[in-house]
Amino acid sequence: MRYLSDHDFNNIEIDWGKLVDTIYDTCFILKSGVYAQPLKTYLRYKNPSNRIIAMPAFLGGEANISGIKWIASFPDNLSKNIKRAHSTTILNQADTGLPLAIINTAIISGLRTAAVSGAIVKEWMSRKSDMKRSLRIGISGFGPIGQFHMQMLNSLYGEQISEFLLYDLKLIDVGLFPKDIKSRVLICDTWQDAYRDSDLFCACTTTPNRYIDLAPPDGSLQLNVSLRDYKASIRSYIDLIVVDDWNEVCRENTDIEQMYNTEGLKEEDTVSIVDFLCENNTPIIGKEVVMFNPMGMAVFDIAVAKHFYDRSIAEKFGIEL
């Protein structure tokens, strides 16, 4: 059985293109129906803002793998200089149940999150009828998830990005920027400054209070990664709402649930990530505003975990227990 940790992920290069391809491949397996993914189980106790989530899944097709991610999110940890998220993923052989790997790091969860966003961005750009030669990227919340999104976008589309507009309640450490990005980074005083002129905006915060209520720029892509940043009234400005899994994302006080409760949003008003990535029946996007709302699907976690498990065997990193 293979054991991978923070150390292993901090010492390998991340191939964002292959991770995005993994998300696409997984969506085609989902389209075929050869998978199993029960609703997540949330464990809460004491402080209700804390949660530990169980995310099991089986993914068929060429992947043919099963496993579970057990991820804890304790937002108050940040005030104690402790990481907010702690995650362990276990992989099993699909046909025997034999444990294959333990991946003991939250890094892989952040990589999965950004890779799923990357697949949406790739499809959005391919469908744009008026894609600009230079893009302005806004990011609200520059913790690990915001940083992974910057890395992913710069790796895949760096030549097309003219500026990163960053906002965070805390002081942003400029030492976090790779050399090739520093000259294109503007640290904003308000979220509005990062939002108003962005062609692509990523909400990556841990805020308990929704704050985004301004109309997004025409033709923009809104990556609602943290799921609790937009006020429900934003629905009137959105032309296409993409979700990863309606049954998952329309609960737990997400923006989608708020739109459902107060703005009349229904499942049929949205498009699933599988349809968005695998079907060619969604409209060509011009000035329409697209919003992606990912609750996080266990099948993507298991697929990305398998990608790194396979790499660890081929490239000989990690520990064989």
C-alpha positions in Angstrom: 0.0 0.0 0.0 1.3 3.4 -1.0 1.5 6.3 1.4 1.7 9.9 0.1 2.0 13.1 2.2 2.5 16.8 2.0 6.2 16.1 1.5 5.6 14.2 -1.8 3.3 16.8 -3.2 5.6 19.7 -2.3 8.4 18.0 -4.3 6.7 17.2 -7.6 5.6 19.3 -10.5 1.9 19.7 -11.1 0.8 19.1 -14.7 -2.4 21.1 -14.8 -3.2 20.1 -18.3 -3.3 16.4 -17.3 -5.4 17.2 -14.2 -7.9 19.0 -16.4 -7.9 16.1 -18.8 -8.6 13.8 -15.8 -11.7 15.9 -15.0 -12.9 15.6 -18.6 -12.3 11.9 -18.6 -14.2 11.5 -15.4 -17.2 13.4 -16.7 -17.4 11.1 -19.7 -17.5 8.1 -17.3 -20.2 9.9 -15.3 -22.1 10.4 -18.6 -21.9 6.6 -19.2 -23.4 5.9 -15.8 -20.7 3.6 -14.6 -20.1 5.1 -11.2 -21.5 5.2 -7.7 -21.5 8.3 -5.5 -23.7 8.6 -2.4 -24.5 11.9 -0.9 -21.8 13.3 1.3 -22.1 12.7 5.1 -21.5 15.8 7.3 -20.2 15.3 10.8 -20.8 18.3 13.0 -20.3 18.8 16.7 -19.6 21.7 19.2 -18.9 24.6 16.8 -21.5 24.3 13.9 -19.1 26.1 11.5 -16.8 23.1 11.7 -17.4 20.0 9.7 -15.8 16.7 8.7 -17.1 15.3 5.5 -17.1 11.7 4.2 -17.0 11.4 0.4 -17.0 7.8 -1.0 -17.2 7.0 -4.6 -16.6 4.3 -7.3 -15.5 5.3 -10.7 -15.7 2.7 -13.5 -14.5 2.8 -17.1 -10.7 2.8 -17.6 -10.3 4.3 -14.1 -12.0 1.3 -12.3 -11.2 2.6 -8.8 -13.0 3.2 -5.6 -12.2 5.1 -2.4 -13.1 7.7 0.1 -12.0 11.2 1.0 -12.4 12.2 4.7 -11.9 16.0 4.9 -12.1 18.3 7.9 -12.8 22.0 7.5 -12.4 24.1 10.7 -12.4 27.8 9.6 -11.4 29.1 13.1 -8.1 27.2 12.7 -6.8 30.2 10.7 -6.8 32.4 13.8 -4.7 29.8 15.5 -2.1 29.5 12.7 -3.4 26.0 11.9 -4.5 25.0 8.4 -8.3 25.2 7.8 -8.5 21.9 5.9 -7.1 18.5 6.7 -7.8 15.6 4.4 -7.1 11.9 4.0 -8.0 9.9 0.9 -8.0 6.1 0.7 -8.0 4.3 -2.6 -9.2 0.7 -3.0 -9.1 -1.8 -5.9 -12.5 -1.7 -7.3 -12.8 -5.5 -7.9 -11.4 -6.7 -4.6 -11.6 -3.8 -2.1 -7.8 -4.2 -1.5 -6.4 -0.9 -0.1 -4.0 0.6 -2.6 -3.0 4.0 -1.1 -3.4 6.5 1.7 -3.0 10.1 0.6 -2.6 12.1 3.8 -2.6 15.7 2.6 -5.2 18.5 1.9 -3.1 19.6 -1.0 -4.7 17.0 -3.3 -8.1 18.4 -2.4 -7.0 21.9 -3.4 -5.6 20.5 -6.7 -8.9 18.8 -7.5 -10.8 21.9 -6.8 -8.7 24.0 -9.1 -8.6 21.3 -11.8 -12.4 21.2 -11.9 -12.4 24.9 -12.3 -9.8 24.5 -15.0 -12.1 22.2 -17.0 -14.9 24.7 -16.8 -12.6 27.5 -17.9 -11.3 25.5 -20.8 -14.8 24.8 -22.0 -16.0 28.4 -21.4 -13.1 29.7 -23.5 -13.7 27.3 -26.3 -17.4 28.4 -26.5 -16.8 32.1 -26.3 -17.6 33.9 -29.6 -15.7 37.0 -28.6 -12.8 35.7 -26.5 -10.3 38.5 -25.7 -6.7 38.1 -26.4 -5.9 39.3 -22.9 -7.9 38.4 -19.8 -8.2 40.0 -16.4 -8.5 37.5 -13.5 -10.1 38.6 -10.2 -9.6 36.4 -7.1 -11.4 37.1 -3.8 -9.7 35.1 -1.0 -6.0 34.3 -1.5 -5.7 31.3 0.8 -4.6 27.9 -0.6 -7.6 27.6 -2.9 -7.1 31.0 -4.3 -3.4 30.3 -4.8 -4.1 27.0 -6.6 -6.5 28.8 -8.9 -3.8 31.4 -9.8 -1.3 28.6 -10.4 -3.7 26.7 -12.6 -4.8 29.7 -14.6 -1.2 31.0 -15.1 0.0 27.5 -16.1 -2.7 26.9 -18.7 -3.4 30.5 -19.9 -0.6 32.7 -18.7 0.1 34.1 -22.1 -3.5 35.3 -22.3 -3.7 36.8 -18.8 -2.8 40.5 -18.6 -3.5 41.0 -14.9 -4.4 39.2 -11.7 -6.6 41.3 -9.4 -6.4 40.0 -5.9 -8.4 40.8 -2.8 -8.2 39.3 0.7 -9.1 40.6 4.2 -5.6 39.7 5.3 -2.4 41.1 4.0 -1.4 39.2 0.9 2.2 38.0 1.0 3.8 39.0 -2.3 6.4 36.3 -1.8 3.7 33.8 -2.8 3.8 35.0 -6.4 6.0 33.1 -8.9 8.5 35.4 -10.7 6.6 35.3 -13.9 3.4 36.6 -12.3 4.6 39.4 -10.0 4.6 42.1 -12.7 1.0 41.2 -13.5 -0.5 41.3 -10.0 -2.5 44.1 -8.6 -3.5 43.8 -4.9 -6.9 45.5 -4.5 -8.3 47.4 -1.5 -11.8 46.1 -2.0 -13.5 43.1 -3.5 -15.3 45.5 -5.9 -12.0 46.5 -7.4 -11.1 42.8 -8.1 -14.6 42.1 -9.4 -15.8 45.0 -11.6 -13.5 44.6 -14.5 -12.6 40.9 -14.3 -13.3 38.6 -17.3 -13.0 35.7 -14.9 -13.7 36.0 -11.2 -12.9 33.4 -8.5 -14.6 33.5 -5.1 -12.3 31.5 -2.9 -13.1 32.7 0.7 -14.3 31.3 3.9 -16.7 34.1 4.6 -19.8 33.4 6.7 -21.5 36.5 5.2 -22.5 36.9 1.6 -21.3 40.2 0.1 -21.3 40.1 -3.7 -24.4 41.9 -5.0 -23.1 43.9 -7.9 -23.9 43.0 -11.5 -20.9 41.0 -13.0 -19.2 42.2 -16.1 -20.8 41.2 -19.4 -19.5 38.0 -20.8 -17.7 37.0 -17.6 -17.2 33.7 -15.9 -18.0 33.6 -12.2 -16.3 30.7 -10.4 -18.3 30.4 -7.2 -15.8 28.1 -5.5 -16.6 28.9 -1.9 -20.3 28.8 -2.6 -21.3 31.4 0.0 -20.1 34.7 -1.4 -22.9 35.8 -3.7 -26.2 37.2 -2.5 -29.2 35.4 -4.0 -30.3 38.5 -6.0 -27.3 37.9 -8.2 -29.4 35.3 -10.0 -31.0 38.0 -12.1 -27.6 38.8 -13.7 -26.6 35.3 -14.5 -27.5 33.8 -17.9 -26.1 30.2 -17.4 -25.8 28.5 -14.1 -23.6 25.4 -14.1 -23.5 23.0 -11.1 -21.5 19.9 -10.5 -24.3 18.0 -8.7 -27.7 19.7 -8.0 -28.5 17.3 -5.1 -25.3 18.2 -3.4 -25.1 21.9 -4.1 -28.7 22.8 -3.3 -28.1 22.3 0.5 -25.8 23.3 3.3 -26.7 27.0 3.0 -25.0 27.4 -0.4 -25.7 30.3 -2.7 -27.6 27.8 -4.9 -29.8 26.8 -2.0 -30.5 30.5 -1.2 -31.5 31.1 -4.9 -33.7 28.1 -4.7 -35.4 29.3 -1.5 -35.7 33.0 -2.3 -35.4 33.4 -6.1 -37.2 30.3 -7.4 -34.2 28.6 -8.9 -34.9 25.0 -9.9 -32.7 22.2 -11.1 -34.0 22.5 -14.7 -32.8 26.1 -14.7 -29.2 24.9 -14.3 -26.8 22.8 -16.4 -24.7 20.0 -15.0 -21.0 19.9 -15.4 -21.3 16.7 -17.3 -23.6 18.3 -19.8 -21.5 21.4 -20.0 -18.3 19.5 -20.7 -19.6 16.5 -22.6 -22.5 17.8 -24.7 -22.5 20.3 -27.5 -26.0 21.6 -27.0 -25.2 24.6 -24.7 -25.2 28.0 -26.5 -22.2 29.8 -27.8 -21.3 32.3 -25.1 -21.0 35.9 -26.1 -22.0 38.5 -23.6 -23.8 36.0 -21.4 -22.6 35.7 -17.8 -21.8 32.1 -16.7 -21.6 31.0 -13.1 -20.1 27.7 -11.9 -21.1 26.4 -8.5 -19.1 23.3 -7.4 -20.0 21.5 -4.2 -17.2 19.1 -4.9 -17.8 15.6 -6.2 -16.2 12.5 -4.7 -15.6 11.0 -8.1 -13.3 13.8 -9.0 -11.4 13.4 -5.8 -10.9 9.7 -6.4 -9.9 10.2 -10.1 -7.3 12.8 -9.1 -6.0 10.6 -6.3 -5.6 7.8 -8.8 -3.7 10.1 -11.1 -1.2 10.8 -8.4 -1.1 7.2 -7.2 -0.2 6.1 -10.7 2.4 8.9 -10.9 3.9 7.8 -7.5 4.4 4.2 -8.9 5.9 5.4 -12.2 8.1 8.1 -10.7 9.0 6.3 -7.5 7.9 8.8 -4.8 5.9 8.1 -1.7 6.4 5.2 0.8 5.4 1.6 0.2 3.9 0.3 3.4 
